[in-house]
Amino acid sequence: MMATVLRIDDELLLDPRLQAYLKRCTDRPAFKRALAAQMADFRQAA
């Protein structure tokens, strides 16, 4: 859940530690699957 919040505000990512944390979060296979599923819902609704 934190990865989604951090992706919203680019100013938060000025801290290299947060950048590294976000990269670790978004590189996880579970995150990629969840994001793909969410985007598929949006594509279907469009």
C-alpha distance matrix in Angstrom:
0.0 3.8 5.5 5.6 6.9 9.1 10.4 11.8 14.2 16.4 18.3 15.6 16.0 19.6 18.9 19.4 17.4 14.2 15.4 15.8 12.4 10.8 13.5 12.9 9.3 10.6 13.7 12.5 14.2 11.5 9.3 12.7 13.6 10.7 11.3 15.0 14.9 13.4 15.9 18.6 18.3 18.8 21.7 23.3 23.3 24.9
3.8 0.0 3.8 5.4 5.2 6.2 8.6 10.2 11.8 13.8 15.2 12.2 12.7 16.2 15.3 16.0 13.9 10.6 12.3 13.0 9.6 8.3 11.6 11.4 8.4 10.2 13.4 13.0 15.5 13.6 10.9 14.1 15.9 13.4 13.3 17.1 17.7 16.0 18.0 21.1 21.0 21.0 23.8 25.8 25.7 26.9
5.5 3.8 0.0 3.8 5.5 5.2 6.1 8.9 10.8 12.1 14.2 11.7 11.2 14.9 14.5 14.6 13.1 9.8 10.2 11.1 8.3 5.7 8.6 9.1 6.0 6.8 10.4 10.6 13.2 11.9 8.7 11.3 13.7 11.7 10.9 14.5 15.8 14.3 15.7 18.9 19.4 19.2 21.6 24.0 24.2 25.0
5.6 5.4 3.8 0.0 3.8 5.5 5.2 6.7 9.6 11.7 14.2 12.3 12.5 16.3 16.5 17.2 16.2 12.6 12.8 14.3 11.9 8.9 11.5 12.6 9.3 8.9 12.7 13.0 14.7 13.0 9.5 11.7 13.5 10.9 9.5 13.2 14.2 11.9 13.2 16.6 16.7 16.2 18.8 21.2 21.0 21.8
6.9 5.2 5.5 3.8 0.0 3.8 5.5 5.5 7.5 10.3 12.0 9.9 11.1 14.6 14.9 16.3 15.3 11.6 12.6 14.7 12.2 9.8 13.1 14.3 11.5 11.8 15.5 16.0 18.1 16.4 13.1 15.4 17.3 14.5 13.2 16.9 17.7 15.1 16.4 19.9 19.6 18.7 21.6 24.0 23.3 24.0
9.1 6.2 5.2 5.5 3.8 0.0 3.8 5.4 5.9 7.6 9.3 6.9 7.4 11.1 11.4 12.7 12.0 8.2 9.0 11.4 9.5 7.1 10.5 12.2 10.2 10.5 14.0 15.2 17.9 16.9 13.5 15.5 18.1 16.0 14.3 17.9 19.3 17.1 17.9 21.5 21.7 20.7 23.2 25.9 25.5 25.8
10.4 8.6 6.1 5.2 5.5 3.8 0.0 3.8 5.8 6.8 9.8 8.8 8.4 12.0 13.2 14.0 14.1 10.4 9.8 12.4 11.2 7.8 10.2 12.6 10.6 9.5 13.1 14.8 16.9 16.3 12.5 13.7 16.4 14.5 12.1 15.4 17.2 14.9 15.0 18.7 19.3 17.9 20.1 23.0 22.8 22.7
11.8 10.2 8.9 6.7 5.5 5.4 3.8 0.0 3.8 6.5 9.1 8.9 9.8 13.0 14.7 16.3 16.6 12.8 12.7 15.7 14.4 11.4 14.0 16.3 14.2 13.2 16.8 18.3 20.2 19.1 15.4 16.6 18.9 16.5 14.0 17.2 18.6 15.7 15.7 19.5 19.4 17.6 20.1 23.0 22.1 21.9
14.2 11.8 10.8 9.6 7.5 5.9 5.8 3.8 0.0 3.8 5.5 5.7 7.4 10.0 12.0 14.2 14.9 11.5 11.6 15.1 14.3 11.8 14.5 17.2 15.6 15.1 18.5 20.3 22.7 21.9 18.2 19.5 22.1 19.9 17.5 20.6 22.2 19.4 19.4 23.2 23.2 21.2 23.6 26.6 25.7 25.2
16.4 13.8 12.1 11.7 10.3 7.6 6.8 6.5 3.8 0.0 3.8 5.4 5.3 7.4 10.2 12.0 13.6 10.6 9.8 13.5 13.7 11.3 13.3 16.5 15.7 14.9 17.8 20.2 22.8 22.6 18.9 19.7 22.8 21.2 18.5 21.4 23.5 21.1 20.5 24.3 24.9 22.8 24.7 28.0 27.4 26.6
18.3 15.2 14.2 14.2 12.0 9.3 9.8 9.1 5.5 3.8 0.0 3.8 5.3 5.7 8.6 11.4 13.1 10.6 10.7 14.4 14.7 13.1 15.5 18.3 17.8 17.7 20.5 22.8 25.7 25.4 21.8 23.0 26.1 24.3 21.9 24.9 26.9 24.4 24.1 27.9 28.3 26.2 28.3 31.5 30.7 29.9
15.6 12.2 11.7 12.3 9.9 6.9 8.8 8.9 5.7 5.4 3.8 0.0 3.8 5.5 6.7 9.6 10.3 7.5 8.6 12.0 11.7 10.6 13.5 15.8 15.2 15.7 18.6 20.6 23.6 23.2 19.8 21.5 24.5 22.7 20.7 24.0 25.9 23.5 23.7 27.5 27.8 26.2 28.5 31.5 30.9 30.6
16.0 12.7 11.2 12.5 11.1 7.4 8.4 9.8 7.4 5.3 5.3 3.8 0.0 3.8 5.2 6.9 8.3 5.7 5.4 9.1 9.7 8.5 10.6 13.4 13.5 13.7 16.1 18.5 21.7 21.8 18.5 19.8 23.1 21.8 19.7 22.8 25.1 23.2 23.1 26.7 27.6 26.1 28.0 31.2 31.0 30.5
19.6 16.2 14.9 16.3 14.6 11.1 12.0 13.0 10.0 7.4 5.7 5.5 3.8 0.0 3.8 6.2 8.7 7.7 7.4 10.8 12.1 11.7 13.3 16.1 16.7 17.0 19.1 21.7 24.9 25.3 22.1 23.2 26.7 25.6 23.4 26.3 28.7 26.8 26.5 30.2 31.2 29.5 31.2 34.5 34.3 33.6
18.9 15.3 14.5 16.5 14.9 11.4 13.2 14.7 12.0 10.2 8.6 6.7 5.2 3.8 0.0 3.8 5.4 5.4 6.4 8.9 10.1 10.8 12.6 14.6 15.5 16.6 18.4 20.6 24.2 24.5 21.6 23.2 26.6 25.6 23.9 27.0 29.3 27.6 27.8 31.4 32.3 31.0 32.9 36.0 35.9 35.6
19.4 16.0 14.6 17.2 16.3 12.7 14.0 16.3 14.2 12.0 11.4 9.6 6.9 6.2 3.8 0.0 3.8 5.4 4.9 6.2 8.6 9.8 10.5 12.4 14.2 15.2 16.3 18.7 22.3 23.2 20.6 21.9 25.4 24.9 23.4 26.2 28.8 27.5 27.6 31.0 32.3 31.3 32.9 36.0 36.3 36.0
17.4 13.9 13.1 16.2 15.3 12.0 14.1 16.6 14.9 13.6 13.1 10.3 8.3 8.7 5.4 3.8 0.0 3.8 5.4 5.2 6.2 8.6 9.9 10.7 12.4 14.3 15.4 17.2 20.9 21.4 19.2 21.0 24.3 23.7 22.7 25.7 27.9 26.9 27.4 30.7 31.9 31.2 33.0 36.0 36.3 36.4
14.2 10.6 9.8 12.6 11.6 8.2 10.4 12.8 11.5 10.6 10.6 7.5 5.7 7.7 5.4 5.4 3.8 0.0 3.8 5.4 4.9 6.0 8.5 9.8 10.4 12.0 13.9 15.7 19.3 19.4 16.7 18.7 21.9 20.8 19.6 22.9 25.0 23.6 24.2 27.6 28.6 27.8 29.8 32.7 32.8 32.9
15.4 12.3 10.2 12.8 12.6 9.0 9.8 12.7 11.6 9.8 10.7 8.6 5.4 7.4 6.4 4.9 5.4 3.8 0.0 3.8 5.5 5.2 6.2 8.7 9.9 10.5 12.0 14.6 18.0 18.7 15.9 17.1 20.7 20.1 18.5 21.3 23.9 22.7 22.8 26.2 27.5 26.6 28.2 31.3 31.7 31.5
15.8 13.0 11.1 14.3 14.7 11.4 12.4 15.7 15.1 13.5 14.4 12.0 9.1 10.8 8.9 6.2 5.2 5.4 3.8 0.0 3.8 5.5 5.1 6.3 8.7 10.0 10.5 12.8 16.4 17.5 15.3 16.6 20.1 20.0 18.9 21.6 24.1 23.5 23.8 26.9 28.6 28.1 29.5 32.5 33.2 33.3
12.4 9.6 8.3 11.9 12.2 9.5 11.2 14.4 14.3 13.7 14.7 11.7 9.7 12.1 10.1 8.6 6.2 4.9 5.5 3.8 0.0 3.8 5.4 5.2 6.2 8.7 9.9 11.2 15.0 15.3 13.1 15.2 18.4 17.8 17.2 20.2 22.3 21.6 22.5 25.5 26.8 26.6 28.4 31.1 31.7 32.1
10.8 8.3 5.7 8.9 9.8 7.1 7.8 11.4 11.8 11.3 13.1 10.6 8.5 11.7 10.8 9.8 8.6 6.0 5.2 5.5 3.8 0.0 3.8 5.4 5.0 6.0 8.4 10.1 13.5 13.7 10.9 12.7 16.0 15.2 14.0 17.1 19.3 18.4 19.0 22.2 23.5 23.0 24.8 27.6 28.2 28.4
13.5 11.6 8.6 11.5 13.1 10.5 10.2 14.0 14.5 13.3 15.5 13.5 10.6 13.3 12.6 10.5 9.9 8.5 6.2 5.1 5.4 3.8 0.0 3.8 5.4 5.2 5.9 8.7 12.0 13.3 10.8 11.7 15.3 15.4 14.2 16.6 19.3 19.0 19.2 22.1 23.9 23.6 24.8 27.7 28.8 28.9
12.9 11.4 9.1 12.6 14.3 12.2 12.6 16.3 17.2 16.5 18.3 15.8 13.4 16.1 14.6 12.4 10.7 9.8 8.7 6.3 5.2 5.4 3.8 0.0 3.8 5.7 5.3 6.6 10.4 11.5 10.0 11.5 14.7 15.0 14.7 17.1 19.5 19.6 20.3 22.9 24.7 25.0 26.3 28.8 30.0 30.5
9.3 8.4 6.0 9.3 11.5 10.2 10.6 14.2 15.6 15.7 17.8 15.2 13.5 16.7 15.5 14.2 12.4 10.4 9.9 8.7 6.2 5.0 5.4 3.8 0.0 3.8 5.5 5.6 9.1 9.1 7.0 9.4 12.2 11.9 11.8 14.6 16.5 16.4 17.5 20.2 21.6 22.0 23.7 26.0 27.0 27.8
10.6 10.2 6.8 8.9 11.8 10.5 9.5 13.2 15.1 14.9 17.7 15.7 13.7 17.0 16.6 15.2 14.3 12.0 10.5 10.0 8.7 6.0 5.2 5.7 3.8 0.0 3.8 5.4 8.0 8.6 5.7 6.7 10.2 10.2 9.2 11.8 14.2 14.1 14.7 17.4 19.2 19.3 20.6 23.2 24.4 24.9
13.7 13.4 10.4 12.7 15.5 14.0 13.1 16.8 18.5 17.8 20.5 18.6 16.1 19.1 18.4 16.3 15.4 13.9 12.0 10.5 9.9 8.4 5.9 5.3 5.5 3.8 0.0 3.8 6.4 8.6 7.1 7.1 10.5 11.8 11.3 12.9 15.6 16.3 16.6 18.8 21.1 21.6 22.3 24.9 26.5 27.0
12.5 13.0 10.6 13.0 16.0 15.2 14.8 18.3 20.3 20.2 22.8 20.6 18.5 21.7 20.6 18.7 17.2 15.7 14.6 12.8 11.2 10.1 8.7 6.6 5.6 5.4 3.8 0.0 3.8 5.4 5.4 6.5 8.8 10.1 10.9 12.5 14.5 15.6 16.7 18.5 20.5 21.6 22.6 24.6 26.4 27.3
14.2 15.5 13.2 14.7 18.1 17.9 16.9 20.2 22.7 22.8 25.7 23.6 21.7 24.9 24.2 22.3 20.9 19.3 18.0 16.4 15.0 13.5 12.0 10.4 9.1 8.0 6.4 3.8 0.0 3.8 5.5 5.1 6.2 8.6 9.9 10.5 12.3 14.3 15.3 16.4 18.7 20.2 20.8 22.5 24.7 25.8
11.5 13.6 11.9 13.0 16.4 16.9 16.3 19.1 21.9 22.6 25.4 23.2 21.8 25.3 24.5 23.2 21.4 19.4 18.7 17.5 15.3 13.7 13.3 11.5 9.1 8.6 8.6 5.4 3.8 0.0 3.8 5.5 5.1 6.1 8.6 9.9 10.6 12.3 14.2 15.3 16.9 18.7 19.9 21.3 23.1 24.7
9.3 10.9 8.7 9.5 13.1 13.5 12.5 15.4 18.2 18.9 21.8 19.8 18.5 22.1 21.6 20.6 19.2 16.7 15.9 15.3 13.1 10.9 10.8 10.0 7.0 5.7 7.1 5.4 5.5 3.8 0.0 3.8 5.5 5.1 6.0 8.5 9.9 10.5 12.1 14.1 15.6 16.7 18.2 20.0 21.5 22.7
12.7 14.1 11.3 11.7 15.4 15.5 13.7 16.6 19.5 19.7 23.0 21.5 19.8 23.2 23.2 21.9 21.0 18.7 17.1 16.6 15.2 12.7 11.7 11.5 9.4 6.7 7.1 6.5 5.1 5.5 3.8 0.0 3.8 5.5 5.2 6.1 8.6 9.9 10.5 12.1 14.4 15.5 16.2 18.2 20.2 21.0
13.6 15.9 13.7 13.5 17.3 18.1 16.4 18.9 22.1 22.8 26.1 24.5 23.1 26.7 26.6 25.4 24.3 21.9 20.7 20.1 18.4 16.0 15.3 14.7 12.2 10.2 10.5 8.8 6.2 5.1 5.5 3.8 0.0 3.8 5.5 5.1 6.2 8.6 9.9 10.5 12.6 14.5 15.2 16.5 18.7 20.2
10.7 13.4 11.7 10.9 14.5 16.0 14.5 16.5 19.9 21.2 24.3 22.7 21.8 25.6 25.6 24.9 23.7 20.8 20.1 20.0 17.8 15.2 15.4 15.0 11.9 10.2 11.8 10.1 8.6 6.1 5.1 5.5 3.8 0.0 3.8 5.5 5.2 6.2 8.6 9.9 11.0 12.8 14.4 15.6 17.1 18.9
11.3 13.3 10.9 9.5 13.2 14.3 12.1 14.0 17.5 18.5 21.9 20.7 19.7 23.4 23.9 23.4 22.7 19.6 18.5 18.9 17.2 14.0 14.2 14.7 11.8 9.2 11.3 10.9 9.9 8.6 6.0 5.2 5.5 3.8 0.0 3.8 5.4 5.1 6.1 8.5 10.0 10.8 12.2 14.3 15.6 16.7
15.0 17.1 14.5 13.2 16.9 17.9 15.4 17.2 20.6 21.4 24.9 24.0 22.8 26.3 27.0 26.2 25.7 22.9 21.3 21.6 20.2 17.1 16.6 17.1 14.6 11.8 12.9 12.5 10.5 9.9 8.5 6.1 5.1 5.5 3.8 0.0 3.8 5.5 5.2 6.1 8.8 10.0 10.3 12.2 14.3 15.3
14.9 17.7 15.8 14.2 17.7 19.3 17.2 18.6 22.2 23.5 26.9 25.9 25.1 28.7 29.3 28.8 27.9 25.0 23.9 24.1 22.3 19.3 19.3 19.5 16.5 14.2 15.6 14.5 12.3 10.6 9.9 8.6 6.2 5.2 5.4 3.8 0.0 3.8 5.5 5.1 6.5 9.0 9.9 10.7 12.7 14.6
13.4 16.0 14.3 11.9 15.1 17.1 14.9 15.7 19.4 21.1 24.4 23.5 23.2 26.8 27.6 27.5 26.9 23.6 22.7 23.5 21.6 18.4 19.0 19.6 16.4 14.1 16.3 15.6 14.3 12.3 10.5 9.9 8.6 6.2 5.1 5.5 3.8 0.0 3.8 5.4 5.3 6.7 8.9 10.2 11.1 12.9
15.9 18.0 15.7 13.2 16.4 17.9 15.0 15.7 19.4 20.5 24.1 23.7 23.1 26.5 27.8 27.6 27.4 24.2 22.8 23.8 22.5 19.0 19.2 20.3 17.5 14.7 16.6 16.7 15.3 14.2 12.1 10.5 9.9 8.6 6.1 5.2 5.5 3.8 0.0 3.8 5.3 5.0 6.2 8.6 9.9 10.6
18.6 21.1 18.9 16.6 19.9 21.5 18.7 19.5 23.2 24.3 27.9 27.5 26.7 30.2 31.4 31.0 30.7 27.6 26.2 26.9 25.5 22.2 22.1 22.9 20.2 17.4 18.8 18.5 16.4 15.3 14.1 12.1 10.5 9.9 8.5 6.1 5.1 5.4 3.8 0.0 3.8 5.4 5.0 6.2 8.6 9.9
18.3 21.0 19.4 16.7 19.6 21.7 19.3 19.4 23.2 24.9 28.3 27.8 27.6 31.2 32.3 32.3 31.9 28.6 27.5 28.6 26.8 23.5 23.9 24.7 21.6 19.2 21.1 20.5 18.7 16.9 15.6 14.4 12.6 11.0 10.0 8.8 6.5 5.3 5.3 3.8 0.0 3.8 5.5 5.2 6.3 8.8
18.8 21.0 19.2 16.2 18.7 20.7 17.9 17.6 21.2 22.8 26.2 26.2 26.1 29.5 31.0 31.3 31.2 27.8 26.6 28.1 26.6 23.0 23.6 25.0 22.0 19.3 21.6 21.6 20.2 18.7 16.7 15.5 14.5 12.8 10.8 10.0 9.0 6.7 5.0 5.4 3.8 0.0 3.8 5.4 5.2 6.3
21.7 23.8 21.6 18.8 21.6 23.2 20.1 20.1 23.6 24.7 28.3 28.5 28.0 31.2 32.9 32.9 33.0 29.8 28.2 29.5 28.4 24.8 24.8 26.3 23.7 20.6 22.3 22.6 20.8 19.9 18.2 16.2 15.2 14.4 12.2 10.3 9.9 8.9 6.2 5.0 5.5 3.8 0.0 3.8 5.5 5.2
23.3 25.8 24.0 21.2 24.0 25.9 23.0 23.0 26.6 28.0 31.5 31.5 31.2 34.5 36.0 36.0 36.0 32.7 31.3 32.5 31.1 27.6 27.7 28.8 26.0 23.2 24.9 24.6 22.5 21.3 20.0 18.2 16.5 15.6 14.3 12.2 10.7 10.2 8.6 6.2 5.2 5.4 3.8 0.0 3.8 5.5
23.3 25.7 24.2 21.0 23.3 25.5 22.8 22.1 25.7 27.4 30.7 30.9 31.0 34.3 35.9 36.3 36.3 32.8 31.7 33.2 31.7 28.2 28.8 30.0 27.0 24.4 26.5 26.4 24.7 23.1 21.5 20.2 18.7 17.1 15.6 14.3 12.7 11.1 9.9 8.6 6.3 5.2 5.5 3.8 0.0 3.8
24.9 26.9 25.0 21.8 24.0 25.8 22.7 21.9 25.2 26.6 29.9 30.6 30.5 33.6 35.6 36.0 36.4 32.9 31.5 33.3 32.1 28.4 28.9 30.5 27.8 24.9 27.0 27.3 25.8 24.7 22.7 21.0 20.2 18.9 16.7 15.3 14.6 12.9 10.6 9.9 8.8 6.3 5.2 5.5 3.8 0.0
